[in-house]
Amino acid sequence: RIENLTWNDVYQTVMVRDQNWKLILSETREPELYKMDGKHVETQNLYGQAQYQQKFIELEKKIKALIPVKPQKK
């Protein structure tokens, strides 16, 4: 499931969720990657941890295939 979570035309935030993972990409914040297995309910952002890099890439591709995501603003 992919959702465009943007409420404001100025900044874009999008989210993708599969059976056990959730990725949130935003123009204004660092990406958020969460394991959603019942034990971890969005308490620890796993983005940037090497062992989860492949899952991040997989979910990011799903988002980019359907919704053009602008680069993060700094």
DSSP file with accessible surface (Angstrom, degrees, kcal/mol):
  #  RESIDUE AA STRUCTURE BP1 BP2  ACC     N-H-->O    O-->H-N    N-H-->O    O-->H-N    TCO  KAPPA ALPHA  PHI   PSI    X-CA   Y-CA   Z-CA
    1    1 A R              0   0  178      0, 0.0    16,-2.3     0, 0.0     2,-0.4   0.000 360.0 360.0 360.0 131.5    0.0    0.0    0.0
    2    2 A I  E     -A   16   0A  45     14,-0.2     2,-0.4    60,-0.0    14,-0.2  -0.975 360.0-173.4-122.0 131.9    1.4    3.4   -1.0
    3    3 A E  E     -A   15   0A  70     12,-2.9    12,-2.7    -2,-0.4     2,-0.8  -0.978  24.0-139.4-127.1 139.2   -0.1    6.6    0.4
    4    4 A N  E     -A   14   0A  90     -2,-0.4    10,-0.2    10,-0.2    -2,-0.0  -0.877  21.1-174.1 -92.7 110.0    0.7   10.2   -0.5
    5    5 A L        +     0   0   38      8,-1.9     2,-0.5    -2,-0.8     9,-0.2   0.110  34.4 132.1 -95.5  22.4    0.6   11.9    2.9
    6    6 A T        +     0   0   42      7,-0.3     6,-0.1     1,-0.2    -2,-0.1  -0.632  22.0 166.4 -83.2 123.5    1.0   15.4    1.7
    7    7 A W        +     0   0  229     -2,-0.5     2,-0.4     1,-0.1    -1,-0.2   0.511  68.3  56.1-104.3 -12.2   -1.4   17.9    3.2
    8    8 A N  S    S-     0   0   89      3,-0.4     3,-0.4     1,-0.1    -1,-0.1  -0.969  73.7-140.2-125.4 135.8    0.5   20.9    2.0
    9    9 A D  S    S+     0   0  162     -2,-0.4    -1,-0.1     1,-0.2     3,-0.1   0.644  97.7  65.6 -69.0 -12.8    1.5   21.7   -1.6
   10   10 A V  S    S+     0   0   77      1,-0.1     2,-0.3    -3,-0.0    -1,-0.2   0.905 106.9  29.9 -79.2 -41.1    4.9   23.0   -0.5
   11   11 A Y  S    S-     0   0  103     -3,-0.4    -3,-0.4     2,-0.0     2,-0.4  -0.917  71.2-141.7-123.4 149.3    6.4   19.8    0.9
   12   12 A Q        +     0   0   28     -2,-0.3    15,-1.8    -6,-0.1     2,-0.4  -0.905  17.0 176.7-114.8 134.0    5.8   16.1   -0.1
   13   13 A T  E     + B   0  26A  33     -2,-0.4    -8,-1.9    13,-0.2     2,-0.3  -0.999   7.8 179.4-132.5 130.9    5.7   13.1    2.2
   14   14 A V  E     -AB   4  25A   1     11,-2.8    11,-2.9    -2,-0.4     2,-0.4  -0.943   8.2-161.6-132.1 154.8    4.9    9.6    1.0
   15   15 A M  E     -AB   3  24A   6    -12,-2.7   -12,-2.9    -2,-0.3     2,-0.4  -0.991   4.6-169.7-138.0 141.5    4.6    6.2    2.8
   16   16 A V  E     -AB   2  23A   3      7,-2.3     7,-2.7    -2,-0.4     2,-0.4  -0.985   8.1-172.2-128.0 143.6    4.8    2.6    1.6
   17   17 A R  E     + B   0  22A  86    -16,-2.3     5,-0.2    -2,-0.4     2,-0.2  -0.999   6.2 176.0-135.9 132.8    3.9   -0.4    3.8
   18   18 A D        -     0   0   35      3,-2.4     3,-0.1    -2,-0.4    18,-0.1  -0.533  57.8 -66.9-116.4-164.3    4.2   -4.1    3.1
   19   19 A Q  S    S+     0   0  165      1,-0.2     3,-0.0    -2,-0.2    -2,-0.0   0.872 128.5   6.7 -55.8 -41.1    3.5   -7.0    5.4
   20   20 A N  S    S+     0   0   66     17,-0.1    16,-3.7    15,-0.0     2,-0.3   0.379 119.7  63.6-125.4   3.8    6.2   -6.3    7.9
   21   21 A W  E     - C   0  35A  28     14,-0.3    -3,-2.4    15,-0.1     2,-0.4  -0.954  48.3-165.9-136.1 153.9    7.8   -2.9    7.0
   22   22 A K  E     -BC  17  34A  34     12,-2.2    12,-2.9    -2,-0.3     2,-0.4  -0.996   7.0-171.1-139.4 130.5    6.9    0.8    6.7
   23   23 A L  E     -BC  16  33A   0     -7,-2.7    -7,-2.3    -2,-0.4     2,-0.5  -0.985   1.6-168.8-123.0 131.9    9.0    3.4    4.9
   24   24 A I  E     -BC  15  32A  19      8,-2.7     8,-2.4    -2,-0.4     2,-0.4  -0.984   3.5-169.9-120.2 125.7    8.2    7.2    5.1
   25   25 A L  E     +B   14   0A  12    -11,-2.9   -11,-2.8    -2,-0.5     2,-0.3  -0.960   9.9 174.8-115.7 135.3   10.0    9.6    2.7
   26   26 A S  E     -B   13   0A  14      3,-0.6   -13,-0.2    -2,-0.4    -2,-0.0  -0.970  37.1-135.6-137.6 150.3    9.8   13.3    3.2
   27   27 A E  S    S+     0   0    1    -15,-1.8    46,-3.4    -2,-0.3   -14,-0.1   0.707 108.0  37.9 -74.0 -20.8   11.3   16.4    1.6
   28   28 A T  S    S+     0   0   67    -16,-0.2     2,-0.3    44,-0.2    -1,-0.2   0.517 114.2  47.1-112.2  -7.6   11.9   18.0    5.0
   29   29 A R  S    S-     0   0  141     45,-0.0    -3,-0.6    -3,-0.0     3,-0.1  -0.917  88.0 -89.5-133.9 162.0   12.9   15.1    7.3
   30   30 A E        -     0   0  115     -2,-0.3    -2,-0.1     1,-0.1    17,-0.1  -0.355  59.0 -91.5 -63.4 144.8   15.3   12.1    7.3
   31   31 A P        -     0   0   12      0, 0.0     2,-0.4     0, 0.0    -6,-0.2  -0.202  38.5-143.0 -56.3 152.9   13.7    8.9    5.9
   32   32 A E  E     -C   24   0A  22     -8,-2.4    -8,-2.7    -3,-0.1     2,-0.5  -0.987  17.2-177.0-123.7 127.3   12.0    6.6    8.4
   33   33 A L  E     -C   23   0A   1     -2,-0.4    13,-3.5   -10,-0.2     2,-0.4  -0.990   8.5-179.0-125.8 121.9   12.1    2.8    8.2
   34   34 A Y  E     -C   22   0A  24    -12,-2.9   -12,-2.2    -2,-0.5     2,-0.6  -0.967  27.0-134.9-125.9 140.9   10.2    0.7   10.7
   35   35 A K  E     -C   21   0A  67     -2,-0.4     2,-0.6     9,-0.4     7,-0.4  -0.822  19.7-165.5 -88.3 124.0    9.8   -3.0   11.2
   36   36 A M        +     0   0   24    -16,-3.7     5,-0.1    -2,-0.6   -15,-0.1  -0.610  40.5 129.6-113.5  68.4    6.1   -3.7   11.8
   37   37 A D  S    S-     0   0   48     -2,-0.6    -1,-0.1     3,-0.4     4,-0.1   0.229  84.3 -96.0-108.2  14.1    6.1   -7.2   13.2
   38   38 A G  S    S+     0   0   66      2,-0.4     3,-0.2    -3,-0.1    -2,-0.1   0.040 120.8  65.0  94.7 -27.9    4.0   -6.7   16.3
   39   39 A K  S    S+     0   0  170      1,-0.2     2,-0.7     0, 0.0    -3,-0.1   0.777 101.6  46.6 -92.8 -34.7    7.0   -6.3   18.5
   40   40 A H        +     0   0   74     -5,-0.1     2,-0.8     2,-0.0    -2,-0.4  -0.910  64.9 177.4-113.2 103.3    8.4   -3.1   17.0
   41   41 A V  S    S-     0   0   94     -2,-0.7    -5,-0.1    -3,-0.2    -7,-0.0  -0.729  71.9 -59.9-111.0  80.4    5.6   -0.5   16.5
   42   42 A E  S    S+     0   0   76     -2,-0.8     3,-0.1    -7,-0.4    -1,-0.1   0.836 102.9 120.9  51.7  41.3    7.4    2.6   15.1
   43   43 A T        +     0   0  114      1,-0.3     2,-0.5     0, 0.0    -1,-0.1   0.716  69.0  40.3-101.9 -25.0    9.6    2.9   18.1
   44   44 A Q  S    S-     0   0  103     -9,-0.1     2,-0.6   -11,-0.0    -9,-0.4  -0.963  73.2-141.6-131.4 116.5   13.0    2.6   16.4
   45   45 A N        -     0   0   48     -2,-0.5   -11,-0.2     1,-0.2   -13,-0.0  -0.641  15.5-171.2 -74.3 116.9   13.8    4.2   13.1
   46   46 A L    >   +     0   0   10    -13,-3.5     3,-1.8    -2,-0.6     6,-0.2   0.436  40.5 126.6 -93.0   1.2   16.0    1.7   11.3
   47   47 A Y  T 3  S+     0   0   74    -14,-0.4     3,-0.1     1,-0.2     6,-0.1  -0.327  72.2  24.2 -60.5 136.6   17.0    3.9    8.4
   48   48 A G  T 3  S+     0   0   58      1,-0.3     2,-0.5     2,-0.1    -1,-0.2   0.271  86.9 124.3  92.8 -11.6   20.7    4.2    8.0
   49   49 A Q    X   -     0   0   58     -3,-1.8     3,-2.1     1,-0.1     4,-0.4  -0.729  62.2-135.8 -84.9 127.1   21.5    0.8    9.6
   50   50 A A  G >  S+     0   0   87     -2,-0.5     3,-1.5     1,-0.3     4,-0.4   0.828  99.5  59.9 -54.2 -38.8   23.5   -1.3    7.2
   51   51 A Q  G 3  S+     0   0  134      1,-0.3    -1,-0.3     2,-0.1     4,-0.2   0.671 109.9  43.7 -69.2 -13.1   21.6   -4.5    7.8
   52   52 A Y  G <> S+     0   0   56     -3,-2.1     4,-2.2    -6,-0.2    -1,-0.3   0.325  82.4 101.0-110.1   5.6   18.4   -2.8    6.6
   53   53 A Q  H <> S+     0   0   82     -3,-1.5     4,-2.4    -4,-0.4     5,-0.2   0.895  80.5  52.3 -59.5 -41.5   19.7   -1.0    3.6
   54   54 A Q  H  > S+     0   0  134     -4,-0.4     4,-2.3     1,-0.2    -1,-0.2   0.905 109.5  49.0 -64.7 -39.9   18.4   -3.6    1.1
   55   55 A K  H  > S+     0   0   39      2,-0.2     4,-2.4     1,-0.2     5,-0.3   0.916 110.1  52.4 -65.3 -40.6   14.9   -3.3    2.5
   56   56 A F  H  X S+     0   0   13     -4,-2.2     4,-2.8     1,-0.2    -2,-0.2   0.949 110.5  47.3 -59.0 -47.7   15.1    0.5    2.3
   57   57 A I  H  X S+     0   0   45     -4,-2.4     4,-2.2     1,-0.2    -2,-0.2   0.917 111.2  51.9 -61.3 -43.5   16.1    0.3   -1.4
   58   58 A E  H  X S+     0   0   74     -4,-2.3     4,-1.3     1,-0.2    -1,-0.2   0.935 114.6  40.8 -59.6 -48.1   13.3   -2.2   -2.1
   59   59 A L  H  X S+     0   0    0     -4,-2.4     4,-1.9     1,-0.2    -2,-0.2   0.882 111.8  56.1 -71.1 -36.6   10.6    0.0   -0.5
   60   60 A E  H  X S+     0   0   45     -4,-2.8     4,-2.7    -5,-0.3     5,-0.2   0.908 105.0  53.4 -61.8 -39.8   12.0    3.2   -2.0
   61   61 A K  H  X S+     0   0  138     -4,-2.2     4,-1.7     1,-0.2    -1,-0.2   0.883 105.7  53.8 -62.5 -38.0   11.7    1.7   -5.5
   62   62 A K  H  X S+     0   0   89     -4,-1.3     4,-0.8     2,-0.2    -1,-0.2   0.914 111.6  45.0 -62.5 -43.1    8.1    0.9   -4.9
   63   63 A I  H >X S+     0   0    0     -4,-1.9     4,-3.2     1,-0.2     3,-1.2   0.957 113.2  48.8 -64.9 -50.2    7.4    4.5   -4.0
   64   64 A K  H 3< S+     0   0  111     -4,-2.7    -1,-0.2     1,-0.3    -2,-0.2   0.764 103.5  62.1 -65.5 -24.5    9.4    6.0   -6.8
   65   65 A A  H 3< S+     0   0   83     -4,-1.7    -1,-0.3    -5,-0.2    -2,-0.2   0.795 120.6  22.6 -69.6 -26.7    7.6    3.7   -9.3
   66   66 A L  H << S+     0   0  127     -3,-1.2    -2,-0.2    -4,-0.8    -1,-0.1   0.719 127.8  36.3-111.5 -30.3    4.3    5.2   -8.5
   67   67 A I  S  < S-     0   0   27     -4,-3.2     2,-0.4    -5,-0.2    -1,-0.3  -0.978  77.4-126.8-131.7 120.0    4.9    8.7   -7.1
   68   68 A P        -     0   0  110      0, 0.0     2,-0.5     0, 0.0    -4,-0.1  -0.509  29.6-155.9 -66.5 120.2    7.7   11.0   -8.2
   69   69 A V        -     0   0   38     -2,-0.4     3,-0.1    -5,-0.1   -43,-0.0  -0.891   5.8-138.7-102.6 127.6    9.6   11.9   -5.0
   70   70 A K        -     0   0  110     -2,-0.5     3,-0.1     1,-0.1   -58,-0.0  -0.489  35.4 -91.4 -77.7 153.0   11.6   15.1   -4.9
   71   71 A P        -     0   0  112      0, 0.0    -1,-0.1     0, 0.0     2,-0.1  -0.268  52.4 -88.6 -61.7 152.7   15.0   15.1   -3.3
   72   72 A Q        -     0   0   85      1,-0.1     2,-0.3    -3,-0.1   -44,-0.2  -0.386  42.5-126.9 -63.5 133.5   15.1   15.9    0.4
   73   73 A K              0   0  107    -46,-3.4    -1,-0.1    -2,-0.1   -47,-0.0  -0.612 360.0 360.0 -81.6 142.9   15.5   19.7    1.1
   74   74 A K              0   0  237     -2,-0.3    -1,-0.0   -45,-0.0   -45,-0.0  -0.744 360.0 360.0-113.0 360.0   18.4   20.7    3.3
